[in-house]
Amino acid sequence: MAQKIVVIEDEAEILKMVSEFLLESGYACYGALNAPDGLALVKKELPSLVLLDIGLPGMNGLEVLEKIRRDYPETSVLILSGHQETEIVKRALTAGASEYITKPIQLETLLNHFIKELIGPPR
């Protein structure tokens, strides 16, 4: 069975682009447009990795990160953000994010320099 990745991203076009790329790359990929749906997917699928947008409506990515770290400490979390504010980066990494990437996302770089480093190639 392919390694599972959950993508929590409120921009539908980014969610679709990243999810399709990961599926084509051999990973099982599940997507959610908001924090509650994303957390439900994490609970259901128990992924190896969560790609998490920091700027989610309702519940921000840092709150989601804290819940994932508390409930699923073995799951790697890679933060995606449109901003590179030093304080948010520090807070995310201190809260347990494995890595912090700014948008726009280069899909090949995301795969080869982050995902494969964190969870390995698809099985």
C-alpha atoms as a printed R data frame, in Angstrom:
    type eleno elety resid chain resno       x      y       z
1   ATOM     1    CA   MET     A     1   0.000  0.000   0.000
2   ATOM     2    CA   ALA     A     2   1.253  3.480  -0.904
3   ATOM     3    CA   GLN     A     3   2.314  5.870   1.819
4   ATOM     4    CA   LYS     A     4  -0.469  8.274   2.755
5   ATOM     5    CA   ILE     A     5  -0.294 12.047   2.617
6   ATOM     6    CA   VAL     A     6  -3.065 14.414   3.731
7   ATOM     7    CA   VAL     A     7  -3.047 17.910   2.211
8   ATOM     8    CA   ILE     A     8  -4.955 20.597   4.134
9   ATOM     9    CA   GLU     A     9  -5.119 23.682   1.902
10  ATOM    10    CA   ASP     A    10  -7.951 26.217   1.568
11  ATOM    11    CA   GLU     A    11  -7.066 27.240  -2.005
12  ATOM    12    CA   ALA     A    12  -8.855 24.649  -4.159
13  ATOM    13    CA   GLU     A    13  -6.546 25.023  -7.164
14  ATOM    14    CA   ILE     A    14  -3.411 24.491  -5.042
15  ATOM    15    CA   LEU     A    15  -5.025 21.537  -3.270
16  ATOM    16    CA   LYS     A    16  -5.923 19.946  -6.608
17  ATOM    17    CA   MET     A    17  -2.512 20.598  -8.169
18  ATOM    18    CA   VAL     A    18  -0.531 19.206  -5.207
19  ATOM    19    CA   SER     A    19  -2.858 16.220  -4.687
20  ATOM    20    CA   GLU     A    20  -2.785 15.191  -8.350
21  ATOM    21    CA   PHE     A    21   0.998 15.511  -8.477
22  ATOM    22    CA   LEU     A    22   1.431 13.345  -5.372
23  ATOM    23    CA   LEU     A    23  -0.993 10.722  -6.703
24  ATOM    24    CA   GLU     A    24   0.911 10.620 -10.006
25  ATOM    25    CA   SER     A    25   4.145 10.275  -8.005
26  ATOM    26    CA   GLY     A    26   2.848  7.118  -6.333
27  ATOM    27    CA   TYR     A    27   1.581  8.351  -2.958
28  ATOM    28    CA   ALA     A    28  -1.947  7.865  -1.627
29  ATOM    29    CA   CYS     A    29  -3.167 11.445  -1.249
30  ATOM    30    CA   TYR     A    30  -6.239 12.864   0.495
31  ATOM    31    CA   GLY     A    31  -7.220 16.536   0.491
32  ATOM    32    CA   ALA     A    32  -9.281 18.872   2.633
33  ATOM    33    CA   LEU     A    33 -10.164 22.539   2.161
34  ATOM    34    CA   ASN     A    34 -10.517 23.330   5.880
35  ATOM    35    CA   ALA     A    35  -9.159 22.360   9.280
36  ATOM    36    CA   PRO     A    36 -12.068 20.231  10.591
37  ATOM    37    CA   ASP     A    37 -12.201 18.111   7.418
38  ATOM    38    CA   GLY     A    38  -8.409 17.860   7.411
39  ATOM    39    CA   LEU     A    39  -8.261 16.686  11.013
40  ATOM    40    CA   ALA     A    40 -10.987 14.118  10.258
41  ATOM    41    CA   LEU     A    41  -8.881 12.816   7.347
42  ATOM    42    CA   VAL     A    42  -5.792 12.583   9.555
43  ATOM    43    CA   LYS     A    43  -7.787 10.593  12.116
44  ATOM    44    CA   LYS     A    44  -9.255  8.280   9.452
45  ATOM    45    CA   GLU     A    45  -6.185  7.733   7.231
46  ATOM    46    CA   LEU     A    46  -3.307  8.000   9.760
47  ATOM    47    CA   PRO     A    47  -0.954  9.449   7.119
48  ATOM    48    CA   SER     A    48   2.840  9.447   7.183
49  ATOM    49    CA   LEU     A    49   2.796 13.147   6.274
50  ATOM    50    CA   VAL     A    50   0.463 16.137   6.449
51  ATOM    51    CA   LEU     A    51   1.016 19.125   4.144
52  ATOM    52    CA   LEU     A    52  -0.606 21.931   6.102
53  ATOM    53    CA   ASP     A    53  -1.433 25.462   4.973
54  ATOM    54    CA   ILE     A    54  -0.813 27.933   7.793
55  ATOM    55    CA   GLY     A    55  -3.559 30.375   6.687
56  ATOM    56    CA   LEU     A    56  -6.744 28.351   7.089
57  ATOM    57    CA   PRO     A    57 -10.123 29.971   7.808
58  ATOM    58    CA   GLY     A    58 -11.645 29.364  11.225
59  ATOM    59    CA   MET     A    59  -8.757 27.456  12.779
60  ATOM    60    CA   ASN     A    60  -5.256 28.479  11.743
61  ATOM    61    CA   GLY     A    61  -2.568 26.030  10.744
62  ATOM    62    CA   LEU     A    62  -0.665 26.423  14.014
63  ATOM    63    CA   GLU     A    63  -3.719 25.226  15.953
64  ATOM    64    CA   VAL     A    64  -4.098 22.282  13.577
65  ATOM    65    CA   LEU     A    65  -0.384 21.513  13.942
66  ATOM    66    CA   GLU     A    66  -0.699 21.440  17.744
67  ATOM    67    CA   LYS     A    67  -3.630 19.001  17.533
68  ATOM    68    CA   ILE     A    68  -1.764 16.716  15.121
69  ATOM    69    CA   ARG     A    69   1.387 16.767  17.259
70  ATOM    70    CA   ARG     A    70  -0.658 15.940  20.374
71  ATOM    71    CA   ASP     A    71  -2.810 13.181  18.858
72  ATOM    72    CA   TYR     A    72  -0.499 11.753  16.150
73  ATOM    73    CA   PRO     A    73   3.098 12.458  17.224
74  ATOM    74    CA   GLU     A    74   4.528 10.008  14.671
75  ATOM    75    CA   THR     A    75   3.033 11.935  11.720
76  ATOM    76    CA   SER     A    76   5.371 14.391   9.977
77  ATOM    77    CA   VAL     A    77   3.908 17.829   9.269
78  ATOM    78    CA   LEU     A    78   5.198 20.091   6.518
79  ATOM    79    CA   ILE     A    79   3.881 23.665   6.714
80  ATOM    80    CA   LEU     A    80   2.954 25.536   3.514
81  ATOM    81    CA   SER     A    81   2.569 29.289   3.655
82  ATOM    82    CA   GLY     A    82   2.317 32.300   1.422
83  ATOM    83    CA   HIS     A    83   4.271 34.283   4.043
84  ATOM    84    CA   GLN     A    84   7.760 33.949   5.470
85  ATOM    85    CA   GLU     A    85   7.205 35.810   8.730
86  ATOM    86    CA   THR     A    86  10.065 34.858  11.038
87  ATOM    87    CA   GLU     A    87   7.855 34.639  14.133
88  ATOM    88    CA   ILE     A    88   5.345 32.266  12.472
89  ATOM    89    CA   VAL     A    89   8.151 30.095  11.084
90  ATOM    90    CA   LYS     A    90   9.704 29.893  14.571
91  ATOM    91    CA   ARG     A    91   6.364 29.069  16.197
92  ATOM    92    CA   ALA     A    92   5.611 26.354  13.632
93  ATOM    93    CA   LEU     A    93   9.013 24.700  13.984
94  ATOM    94    CA   THR     A    94   8.901 24.961  17.786
95  ATOM    95    CA   ALA     A    95   5.393 23.419  17.772
96  ATOM    96    CA   GLY     A    96   6.746 20.395  15.915
97  ATOM    97    CA   ALA     A    97   6.561 21.093  12.192
98  ATOM    98    CA   SER     A    98   9.152 19.070  10.306
99  ATOM    99    CA   GLU     A    99   9.690 21.802   7.729
100 ATOM   100    CA   TYR     A   100   8.271 25.163   6.564
101 ATOM   101    CA   ILE     A   101   7.913 25.943   2.838
102 ATOM   102    CA   THR     A   102   6.729 29.183   1.266
103 ATOM   103    CA   LYS     A   103   4.430 29.372  -1.732
104 ATOM   104    CA   PRO     A   104   4.509 29.313  -4.687
105 ATOM   105    CA   ILE     A   105   5.270 25.619  -4.467
106 ATOM   106    CA   GLN     A   106   7.743 24.025  -6.857
107 ATOM   107    CA   LEU     A   107   6.296 20.514  -7.056
108 ATOM   108    CA   GLU     A   108   9.517 18.714  -7.986
109 ATOM   109    CA   THR     A   109  11.365 20.459  -5.133
110 ATOM   110    CA   LEU     A   110   8.534 19.647  -2.735
111 ATOM   111    CA   LEU     A   111   8.740 15.980  -3.697
112 ATOM   112    CA   ASN     A   112  12.492 15.486  -3.996
113 ATOM   113    CA   HIS     A   113  13.818 17.747  -1.255
114 ATOM   114    CA   PHE     A   114  11.087 17.553   1.353
115 ATOM   115    CA   ILE     A   115   8.646 14.660   1.023
116 ATOM   116    CA   LYS     A   116  11.211 12.013   0.096
117 ATOM   117    CA   GLU     A   117  13.505 13.311   2.858
118 ATOM   118    CA   LEU     A   118  10.729 13.085   5.468
119 ATOM   119    CA   ILE     A   119   8.931  9.857   4.560
120 ATOM   120    CA   GLY     A   120  10.916  8.319   1.710
121 ATOM   121    CA   PRO     A   121   9.834  7.344  -1.781
122 ATOM   122    CA   PRO     A   122   6.387  5.877  -2.409
123 ATOM   123    CA   ARG     A   123   6.151  2.186  -1.628
